[in-house]
Amino acid sequence: MICSTRSTTILTNNLPSDLKPIMEYTWQRDNKNRTNDGRHIMSGNTLTIDKIQRQDNNITYKCIAQESGLKLNTYRDITLYVMYKCNQNCF
């Protein structure tokens, strides 16, 4: 999953890249901060989930973006729906 945002306090279109605000990203699963744990790999605004499982169905992830130096943040909830095919003896 990729979280994308832009500054809401500064018009960054004409600023050189070294003056653009830095966005800091935090990922949560069911409102708890995530850390890299082997299956969940976070790198900046990207969350990679290795080997999606049936148990991951209906889990809510949240990407929180905060502009460095500010207290305001914005977030987006993302619910993961896992579709799977059952051939036999699934229940």
Secondary structure, DSSP 8 states (H G I E B T S, - for coil): -B-----SSS--TTS-GGGS--EEEEEEETTEE----SSEEEETTEEEESS--GGGTTEEEEEEEEETT-S-EEEEEEEE-------S---
